[in-house]
Amino acid sequence: MVSYGSYDIVNRVSPGTLCRAVFNCVKGQNDTYVSRYLCDSEIIDKGKNLAFFNYGRNALYLLFQQKFAGKEIIFPGFICPTVILAAIKAGVKPNLMDVNLEDFNLDINSIPEEELARADALFVNHTFGVPANMDEILKRTRQHPIYLIEDVAQALFARYKNKYVGRFGDAVLISMYKQVPNINGAILISDLNIEKLGHSIISCNELARLFWLTSGPQQYGLNLIRQRRYPSLESAEFQRLPRLRRPSSLSLSLFATMLPALRESVERKRVILGHYQKRASVSKYVIPQRIDVANEPSGFNFSVRLRPEIAHIRDGLLTALRRQGIFMDRLWHDAPVSLPFFRDYFKHDCRNAQLLAKSVINMPVKEGYQESDVNALFDTLEGAIERLIS
């Protein structure tokens, strides 16, 4: 069984991986390697235009600005807020729709036909690595000239009915730091001809992030700090203009170095997701994110939502677990539905998205976990819940 110190939502860079990445960084040609690997792996079709960016939000900003300024895009209401910020800054008219409480993805059948017909694009993200129902999405959009934007930031190497996600969209966003530990980086696959951008220079903040991600003795001290702190959307992000750059050379090299291992890791993590599903299905406190039998998720994490009657204890629960050295997360607690800044962009109440923002817990998935680790995590989670509600 893995020690408690390894029950962490964050992945770490080993010293050996970092050394290989530095060596490959000096050699160069990492962007060519990444492009070829994605094509050979049938993640993307050959002949597609690839552009490398420092951050996914900046890649989306450029896509939105060049193709959809002044136009309407349908987004799920339960989504990273920086996606909607990028759209607003690019002059897009976001139309936020509700999600379903089963797989946490966009509820395509909740979109009125007239609004689907009016929209210029539909944004689909595969929430927490679980593929959206692409059959229903394609069925609903088939009658409309709508542009499909597919976000696989958390779902690289996930499959929907034996087809890799990312093969359905007119434009696709891939993250270089969501599923592997990295400083920054994103890939936009689209029909845009984007001139090659200049490389980013690693900032002090990014060096600090690399230090945080690198496994070593410093983790003991960093974990003590993290026991009482959560990352959140910076208020400055609402005003900050995008700086369109390529990822740093080291970020690109780190991603290229870890990409083959990621594919193998995703396959192994699906076994762990099975252990999680088995245990979560009998829990009286949580409802797991559904993984359809036709889907093969990426294992980005294992997500559950607290039952509505105890959702109010979510943040206290995560703090209690952190004090025991177990680091879970609450991704998209700051989804647009929960921030007043976005209120004017909602035509619908998005009740399910609001509930998820208040109740989701993301549990760690590491390829070295055994069923005993999953049971230990759930025992600790449910014990902490019982203490908080007693």
N, C-alpha and C positions, 0 to 999 in steps of 0.2 A: 504494500500500500504506500502511496506517495505521502510524504510528510506534509503537515499543514502549511509549511512555508511555501509549498508549490501550488496551493489552492488559490490561484491568482488569475484574474481575467486577462492580465497582460502577459504577452509572450516576451521572451528575453533573447537578446543576441549573445551567443556564446563567443568567447574570445577567439576560438578557431574560425568561426564564421566571419567575424569582423576582420581578422587578418587576411582571409581569402578575398574578402570584398575590397580591402585596401590594395591588394596585389592586382586584382582584376580592374580596379579603378585606374591604375597606372597603365595597364595594357590597353584600355579603351574599348570601343566598339560594343559596349553593353546594350545600347539601344537597338542595334542590329540583331544582337543575340535574342533579346526579349521579343522583338517583332517576329523573328523566325520561329522561336519556340511556341508562341501563341498560335501562329499559323499551322505549324506542324502538328500541334496538339488539337487542332480543329476548334479552338476557342473562337477564332475569328476567320473570316473568309479571306483568301488571298486576294490581293489587289485593293483592299480597303486602305483608307488613309489613316495613319496613326500619327498622333501628335502627343508629345510628352510635356507635362505641366508640373509646376511645383505643388499645386493643390487641386483636388477635384473641384472645389467650388470655383476656382479660376477657370478651369477647363469648361465647366458648365456656363459660366458667365460669358465666355467668348462664343460658345454655341448659341446661347440665348440671344446675345446681342446681334450676331450676324444673321440669324435665321428667324427670330421671333420677336424682335423689338416691336412693341405696340400690339402684339397678338396675344391670344389666350392659350395657356397651357393648363391642363388638368393635372393636379398633383394629389397624392394621398395626404391626408391631414396628419397622419402619424409618420413623421419623417424628420431627418436632421434639419434643424432650422437654417443652417447655412445654405442649403439647397434653395430654399425659398428666398433667402436674402440675395443670393446670386441672381435669381430671376427678377426680383424687384429692381435691383441696381442696373440690370440690363434693359429695363423698360418693358418687361413682360407683364401681362395681366394674369396673375395666378388665380386659379379656381380650385380651391381645396375641397376634396371629397372624403367621405368616410372610408374606413377600413373595416374588415371583418374581424371578429373576435376569435376566429379559429386559427388562421395562420398569420394574422397581423398585417396582411398585405391589402392593397387597394381592393375595395369591394366594387368591382366593375359593374355589377348589376344594380348598384345603388345610384348610378349616374343617369339622370334623365336623358332620354334620346335626343331632345332638342339641344341640350348642353354638349353632348358628345358630338353632335353634328356641327355645332358652332366652333368647337375648339380646333386649334391649329396643330396641337401636339398633345400627346399623353405621356406622362412620366411614370414609369414603372420601376420600383425598387424591390429587390428580393430581400425582404426584411429579415435581418439577422441570419442571412444565408439560406433561408427557406424559400424555394422558388414560388413565385406567384402563379396563379392559375392561368397559364398562357393560352390554353384552349378557349376559355371564356373571353379573355381579353381580345384575342384575334377574331373570335366570332362576333363580338360587339363592334369592333372597329372595321370589319371587312367592308362594310357598306359606306364608309366615310374616308375621304382623302386625308387621313390623320397621320402625322409623323410620330413614330414610336421611339421614345428615348428610354433606354434600358440601363439601369444603374446596378452593376454587379460588384460594387465596392466591397460588400460583405459576402459575396457569393461566387468568387472565382473558383472554377472547377465543380460547381454545383450543376446538377443535370435535372432537366424536366423531361420526363418520358424519353430518356436515353439521348437527349440533345442538350449540349451545354447551354446554360443561360448566357446571354450575350449574343446568341445566334438569331434572336428574334427581332432585335431593334434596328431602326434606321441609324441610330447613333447609340454608342455604348460607352459607359464610363467604367474604367477599371482603377481601383486604388492600389498604390504600391506600399501602403503602410497600415491598412486595416487588418489584413489577415497575417501579415508577417511584421515583425518588429523593424521599423524603419523610421527615418527622419521625416521624409515627406515624399511626394510624388504621385502622379496620376497619369493615366493614358486615356485619351479621347479617340474613339474610332468613329469616323463619320464620313460624310460626303464633302466636307470642307477641305479646301487646300490651304493649310495653315503654314505660314513661313516658319522656319526653324527659329525658335526663341533662344535667347542667351541663357547660359547656365546660371542657376542661383548660387550665391555664395552662402555657405553655412553660417547662420547667425549664432549669436551667443545663446539664444533660447533653444535653437536646434541642437547645439552642442550639449546643452543641459539635458535635452530630451534623449540624446544618444547615450549620455552618461546614465540616465535613469533606466534606459532599456537594456544596457549592457549588464549581463550577469556578473556578479562579483560580491565581495564583502560589503560594499556600500549599500546593498539591498536591505540589510538589516536596519540601518538608520533611515533609509527612505521609507521603508514600510511602517516604521514608527510614526513618521510624519503623516503618511497616508491613512492612518487609522482614524483620523478625525476630519479629513478633507476630501471633498469631491471636486473633480473638474467641472466647469460649467461654461456656457457661452459668455464670452467677454462682451461687456456693453460696448466697447470700442468697435466691435465687429459690425455693429449696425451702421457705422459711419465710414469704416475703412474702405478705400478704393482697392480693387484687385490689382496686384502686381503680377502681370503675366510673364512668367519665366519658366524655363525648364527646371526639372528637379536638379539638385546638386549632383555632382558626379558620383559622390559617395553613395547617395540615396539610390541612384540608378544601378550602381554596382551591387549594393546590398540586395536589391530586388532581384537582379539577374542571378546572383549567387544562390538565393534561397528559393527561386521559382520552381526548380525541379522537385525539391524536397517538399514544397507546399502541396504539389499535386499528390504525392504519396501520403502526406499527412492527412489530407482531406479524406482519402479512402479509409484510413485507419480510424479517424474520428467518428465515422458513421457507426462503428461498432459501439463506441461510447455513448452516442446519442440514443442507441437502442436501450442501453442500461438506464439512461436518464428517463426515457419514455416509460419504461416498465415501472420505475419507482414513482414517477410523478403521477401516473395514472391512478394510483391508489391513495394519493395524498388528500387529506381533508382540508388543506389550507391553500393549495395552489392549483391552477389550471394551466397545463403546458401548452405552448405553441404547437399547433398540430402540424405533423409532417405527413403529408399524403403518401400513400403507398407508391404512387407513380413518381415521386420525387426522390432525389438524392441530394440532400443539402450539403453545404460546405463545412458544417461544424464550426462556424464562426463563434458561436457560443450555444448554450442551451437556455432558452428563455421561457419563463413562466410568468403568469400574472397572479397576484394575490387575489383571493376571492373578494368581491366588492365590500363585504362587511368588515374586512380587516385591512383594506387597502391603505387606510390612514396610518398604519404602522410601518409602511415600507421604508422610509428613510431612517427611522430609529432602528429597524431591524438590520439594515445594511451597516449602520454604525456599530451595532453590537457584534456583528460578525467580523468586522474589521478589527475590533479589539481582540478577537481570538485568532487573528492572523489569516482570516479567510476573506479574500477580496472579490466580491461580486460587483455588479454594476447596475445602473438604472438608465440605460441608454434611451435617449429621446424623452427624458423627463421634461426637457425644455423644447419639446415639439411645438410647432407653431400654434397648435390649439391651446397651449398653456401659457403663451406670452401675449400680453396686451398689444404689443407692437403690431401683431399680425391680424388683429381683430377685424379690420376693414376688408380683409381678403377672404373672409368666410361668408359664403352665401347659404351654407348649410350648417347645422349644429355639430356634426361630426362627433356624436356622443361616444362612439366606440373608441375613436382616437383619443378623446379626452380621458376615458377610463384607462386605456393602456398607458398614457403618459403618467398617470398617478400610481399605477400598480405593477408595472413590469419589473422583473428582476432577471438579470442576465448572469447565468452561472458558468463558471469556467469549464472549458473542454480542452484537455491536453492529451496528446496521443499516448502518453505513458500511463494514463489512468486505467485502473481496473474497476470491475464492478464494485469491489469493496470501497474504492474511493468515492464513487457515486453514492453509495449507501451512507458512508461517513458524512459526506456533505449534506445529504438530506436529513440525517439524524440531527446534525448540528443546526441546520436551518429550522427544522420543525421544533426543536427544543427551544431555540431563541424565540420563535413565534409564541409558543406556549407561555413562556415567561412574560412576554410583553402583553398578552391579552388576559392573563390570569388576574 
